[in-house]
């Protein structure tokens, strides 16, 4: 994994746009959730066959169980939630001659309760692991944690008391937080039991990622990422339809570009003031334009479009600088492209396709506000010609990528999404792509699976799209998903982009798009 660091990046700050972002900020909904059961680790369906099963201990008798050094108990809250944990704690036996030393672990999936005990070798900071060590000198007391957690399960492990006394717990509760509630949405019904379940879990995934902004994942990274925002907004339009939250996020990104006009890939919003990260991804920057385009289509909010079009224009100007002499995008180290966490395929053709995709949207937005888009329309024609002349192999009917002219599924998908070919050719291309590449070896995230499913729908391969959604998102459900995940490789359930299943996010909003796809395309 490569971390970008930019020591000399000059960011601008548009206070007028930041004020407009603040004006649409709303308080979060709160809901008190009580624990539902006591469970224990066992074997069954789940990642690496780890599951949680009902314990012989009963939640109704929780305060009857005294725990000493090395004892533990796992609470099940019945579903995934994001918020704040509290629990009553008392001592039994002799007077407290030593403090309580308590270890708490919060888990979205059972596998985290196992992997967190192993030596951590992950690529991301260990501080993201959802655990706390607490000393308590006086009991009885109510422990109220001030750090927010995302979980279904809470493990309480007594590191130590003393030989003279033990501890008992009572009234475990969770104050769940979100910008929306499930009662805010009428879920689309497909008539298919599995698809309806996928829609429901998509809605729960999105809900738990809708906080003060659209977070990528409430466990980790708790940030506003542009590529994630684009997909979250689409899913939001098909469900909660919270205009203000999308609007707020767009204004935040538009307010904090670099001095050259490049837009950061993500923002930190948990500080007193929003902070742009020094990470820049070519496709994510362009998706500011795409998100603005989708937002305008949904709400016809001309005032917001006029406010943010200058930022979109500067971003596009920066992106166009990366065209080479052949009118194809040349990716450089200072502005890499994401596409998917998998890096075992060439992404240069994807980069040109994403530019085409965003450029068409940018031209449409410019026409809405009577901007002269002649120069950009000419750029579009030149890029399209270069793609057909240099990247489209007429003999094989596939798009090639990189100096070695490799053929991969991501290149086909993104070119189909640009509609550079005729409808008939797009249909044939995606059908042959599925025959050639499925099951996908190099695709690792629901983020890219979303684009594959979209390309199948857009190319009138409806049955293949539905089959893919059922197989991929349904596969997570078979493994016990309460919310959909950041990364999932059906052929490698031990996969983590960060070399640790303990650090993976199991509620990640870029995985919630079936609710959008099925509402838009389902017959």
ROBA-462091 format. One record per residue (C-alpha): x, y, z. Coordinates in steps of 0.05 Angstrom, whole numbers. Each point is the difference from the previous one (the first is absolute). Example, Ala and Ser with C-alpha at 12.3 -4.5 7.8 and 13.67 -1.06 7.14 Angstrom:
BEGIN
R        x        y        z
R      246      -90      156
R       27       69      -13
# end
This chain:
BEGIN
R        x        y        z
R        0        0        0
R       26       69      -19
R      -15       61       44
R        4       67      -34
R       31       57       39
R        4       71      -26
R       41       47       43
R       -6       62      -43
R      -72       -2      -25
R      -34       68        1
R      -74       -7       14
R      -50       55      -11
R      -59       13       47
R      -65       29      -26
R      -36       24       62
R      -63       16      -38
R       -7      -72      -23
R       18      -26       69
R      -55       42       30
R      -50      -30      -48
R       24      -69       20
R      -12       18       72
R      -69       28      -13
R      -26      -68      -22
R       32      -38       58
R      -52      -35       42
R        0      -35       68
R        3      -76       -1
R      -56      -46       19
R       11      -40       64
R      -29      -67       20
R       13      -40       63
R       13      -73      -17
R        2      -55       53
R       41      -63       -4
R      -40      -59      -26
R       39      -62       20
R       64      -30       28
R       40      -39      -52
R       64      -39       -6
R       49      -15      -56
R      -11      -63      -39
R        5      -32      -69
R      -51       13      -54
R      -16       47      -58
R       45       60        0
R       69       24      -22
R       49      -57       12
R      -59      -40       29
R       -2       44       62
R      -70       14       27
R      -33       19       65
R      -50      -46       32
R      -48        8       59
R       34      -10       67
R      -27      -41       58
R        1       66       38
R      -64       41       -7
R       -2       75       -8
R      -58        5       49
R       47      -28       53
R       60       44      -19
R        7       31       69
R        3      -70       32
R       65      -17      -35
R       63       21       37
R       64        4      -40
R       71       -2       25
R       70        2      -30
R        0      -28      -71
R      -76       -7       -5
R      -39       30      -58
R      -69        7      -29
R      -24       19      -70
R      -63       43       -8
R      -41       -2      -64
R      -39       63      -16
R      -38      -36      -55
R       21       45      -58
R       55       47      -22
R       -1       69       32
R       45       62        4
R        4       39       64
R       19       -1       74
R        2      -58       49
R      -17        2       74
R       -7      -53       54
R      -11       -5       75
R       56      -33       39
R        1      -22       73
R       47      -40       45
R      -19      -61       40
R       38      -33       57
R       50       36       44
R       12       75       -6
R       39       23      -62
R       73       -6       19
R       22       13      -72
R      -30       34      -61
R      -39      -35      -54
R       41      -10      -63
R      -49      -11      -57
R       11      -14      -74
R      -57       15      -48
R       -2      -23      -72
R      -51       25      -51
R      -13      -43      -61
R      -40        8      -64
R       13      -73      -18
R       18      -60       44
R       68       -8      -35
R       24       65       34
R       -7      -31       69
R       48      -55      -21
R       50       40      -42
R        8       57       50
R       35      -49       47
R       54      -16      -52
R       63       42       -8
R      -18       58      -45
R       38        4      -66
R      -49       43      -39
R       18       57      -47
R      -45       51       35
R       10       29       70
R      -15      -48       57
R      -37       57       33
R      -59      -15      -46
R      -12      -67       35
R      -66        7       39
R       22      -13       71
R        9       37       66
R       37      -14       64
R      -32       33       60
R       19        6       74
R      -56       13       49
R       17       17       73
R      -70        6       28
R      -59      -46       -9
R      -59        0       -8
R        2       47      -60
R      -27        8      -69
R       54       -4      -53
R      -16       48      -58
R       50       -2      -56
R       11       66      -35
R       30      -30      -63
R      -49      -21      -54
R       -1      -72      -23
R      -32      -40      -57
R      -20      -70       20
R      -51      -53       12
R       40      -37       53
R       35       24       64
R       48      -44       37
R       13       16       73
R       65      -32       24
R       22        7       73
R       75        8       -3
R        3        1       76
R      -37       17       64
R       34      -33       60
R       -7      -68       34
R      -48       32       50
R      -56       26      -45
R      -33       -7      -68
R      -40       44      -46
R      -71       -3      -26
R      -32       37      -58
R      -69       27      -12
R      -41       42      -50
R       46       -1      -61
R      -25       53      -49
R       21       32      -64
R      -20       70      -22
R       -4       -8      -75
R       12       61      -44
R      -16       15      -73
R      -23       58      -44
R      -60      -43      -21
R      -45      -55       26
R      -26      -62      -35
R      -70       29        9
R       21       55      -48
R        2      -47      -60
R      -49      -43      -39
R       42      -57      -25
R      -11      -21      -72
R      -30      -70       -6
R       24      -45      -55
R      -43      -60       13
R       64      -42        9
R       14      -20       72
R       76        3       -6
R        0       66      -38
R      -47       31       51
R       47      -22       56
R       59       31      -38
R      -39       65       -6
R      -15        0       74
R       72      -11       20
R       22       53      -50
R      -46       49       35
R       28      -18       69
R       72        6      -27
R      -14       69      -27
R      -37       23       63
R       59      -17       44
R       48       38      -46
R      -44       62       -2
R       26       41       58
R       21       73        2
R       24      -15      -71
R       -2      -62      -44
R       55      -41       34
R       35      -55      -39
R       -5      -46       60
R      -21       16       71
R       52      -47       29
R       56       24      -45
R       18       49      -33
R      -58       44       24
R       17       48      -56
R      -35       34      -58
R       30      -33      -62
R      -21       27      -69
R       -4      -66      -37
R      -42      -29       57
R      -43       63        3
R      -20       -8      -73
R      -28      -70       12
R      -30       17       67
R      -37       59      -31
R      -30      -45      -54
R      -23      -50       52
R      -28       57       42
R      -41       26      -59
R      -32      -69       -5
R      -15       -4       74
R        5       55       53
R        5       56      -50
R       36       46       49
R       17       60      -44
R       35       41       53
R       52      -53       17
R       22       -7      -72
R        0       76       -7
R       41        9       62
R       53      -49      -24
R        5       32      -69
R        9       69       31
R       55      -27       46
R       39      -28      -58
R      -11       61      -44
R       24       46       56
R       68      -32       10
R       38      -10      -65
R       74        8      -10
R       26       66      -28
R        2      -33      -69
R      -72      -23        6
R       10      -73       13
R      -51      -30       48
R       23      -46       56
R      -24      -72        1
R      -24        5       72
R      -14       47       57
R        6       -5       75
R      -63       30       31
R        8      -21       74
R       43       60       18
R      -23       71       16
R        9       17      -74
R       -1      -47      -60
R       70      -20      -23
R       17      -23      -71
R       45      -61       -3
R       64        1      -40
R      -24      -61      -39
R      -20        9      -73
R      -30      -52      -46
R      -12       16      -73
R      -68      -34       -4
R      -24       25       67
R       14       72      -18
R      -41       -6      -64
R      -56      -31       40
R      -13       68       31
R      -28       18      -68
R      -39      -65       -4
R      -30        9       69
R      -19       72      -16
R      -31      -25      -66
R      -41      -54       35
R      -21       50       55
R      -25       50      -52
R      -38      -54      -37
R      -34      -20       64
R      -19       68       27
R        9       52      -56
R       34       44       51
R       26       55      -45
R       28       43       56
R       45      -56       25
R       22      -17      -71
R       20       73      -11
R       37        2       66
R       41      -63      -14
R        9        1      -75
R       64       43        6
R       31      -54       45
R      -22      -54      -50
R       31       40      -57
R       67        7       35
R        1      -75       16
R      -14      -16      -73
R       55       47      -24
R       49      -37       46
R      -23      -68      -25
R        8       20      -73
R       73       18       12
R       13      -75        7
R      -18      -14      -72
R       62      -19      -40
R       14       17      -73
R      -46      -56      -22
R      -59       29       39
R        1      -57       50
R        8        7       75
R       70      -13       26
R       -1      -18       73
R       58       27       41
R       23      -14       70
R      -24       67       27
R      -72      -16      -19
R      -13      -75        0
R      -67      -32      -16
R      -40      -46       45
R      -53      -39      -39
R        5      -58       50
R       44      -23       57
R       27      -55      -44
R       64       22      -35
R       13      -61      -44
R      -27       32      -63
R       18       61      -42
R      -44       60       14
R       21       50      -53
R      -58      -13      -47
R      -47        7       60
R       30       68       12
R      -17       24      -70
R      -70      -29        6
R      -13       35       67
R       23       65      -32
R      -49      -11      -58
R      -55      -17       48
R       10       63       42
R       13       45      -60
R      -67      -17      -31
R      -34       17       66
R       40       64        7
R      -21       23      -69
R      -73      -14       17
R        6       41       64
R       33       57      -37
R      -56        4      -50
R      -51        5       57
R       31       65       23
R       15       25      -71
R       76       -8        3
R       37       -5      -66
R       19      -73       -3
R       26       -1      -72
R       72      -12       21
R      -19      -58       46
R      -45      -30      -54
R       60        0      -47
R       43      -33       54
R      -54      -53        8
R        1      -16      -74
R       76       -4       -2
R        2      -47       60
R      -56      -44      -29
R       37       -5      -66
R       65      -19       35
R      -36      -53       41
R      -30      -33      -62
R       64        6      -40
R       50      -21       53
R      -35      -38       56
R      -55      -38      -35
R       25      -65      -31
R      -47      -12      -58
R       23      -72       -9
R      -16      -22       70
R      -54       51       14
R       33       17       67
R       32       64       27
R       75       -8       15
R       38       34       55
R       73       21       12
R       62       -9      -41
R       -9      -75       -2
R      -72        8      -24
R      -30      -42       55
R      -74      -17        0
R      -36        4       67
R      -72        4       22
R        7       69       32
R       19       32      -67
R      -60      -30      -34
R      -47       21       56
R       22       72        1
R       -1        7      -75
R      -71      -28       -2
R      -20       51       52
R       24       56      -47
R      -45      -28      -55
R       55       11      -51
R      -24      -61      -38
R      -69      -14      -28
R      -52      -33       44
R        7      -65      -38
R       75        0        7
R       -4       17       74
R      -48      -58       11
R       46      -48      -36
R       62       27       35
R      -28      -10       71
R      -27      -68      -17
R       68      -23      -26
R       35       33       59
R      -41      -41       49
R       16      -63      -40
R       74       16        0
R       12       29       69
R      -53      -26       48
R       12      -20       55
R       45       61        8
R       69      -14       28
R       26       71        7
R      -62       38       24
R       -2        6       75
R      -55       50       20
R      -75       12       -6
R       21       68      -27
R       24      -31      -65
R      -55      -52        0
R      -49       58        0
R       30       25      -65
R       -2      -69      -31
R      -73       -8       18
R      -15       70      -26
R       35      -15      -66
R      -41      -65       -7
R      -65       38       11
R       21       57      -46
R       18      -50      -55
R      -67      -36        6
R       29      -62       32
R      -54        0       53
R        1      -73       19
R       76        0        8
R       -4       62       44
R      -53      -31       46
R       40      -65        4
R       63       39       19
R      -36       39       55
R      -31      -63       29
R       66      -37       -2
R       45       55       27
R      -43       38       50
R      -38      -63       16
R       66      -33       15
R       13       50       56
R      -69      -14       28
R       15      -75        1
R       61       16       42
R      -42       37       51
R        6       72      -23
R      -45       49       37
R       28       56      -43
R       41       -5      -64
R       75        1        1
R       59       41      -24
R       35      -59      -33
R      -25      -69      -20
R       33      -52      -45
R      -45      -61       -5
R       59      -44      -18
R       43       25       58
R      -39       13       64
R       64       17       37
R       13       59      -46
R       15       68       29
R       28       60      -38
R       39       14       64
R       24      -70       18
R      -46       -6       60
R      -72      -22        5
R       -3       36       68
R        9       68      -34
R      -49      -11      -58
R      -63       42        0
R      -63      -43        0
R      -47       58      -10
R       24       39      -60
R      -46       45      -39
R       29      -12      -69
R      -31      -70        7
R      -71       25        9
R      -17       15      -73
R      -46      -59      -15
R      -56       42       28
R       15       51      -56
R       13      -51      -54
R      -63      -40       13
R      -44       61        5
R       27       30      -65
R        6      -62      -43
R      -44      -56       28
R      -55      -21      -47
# end
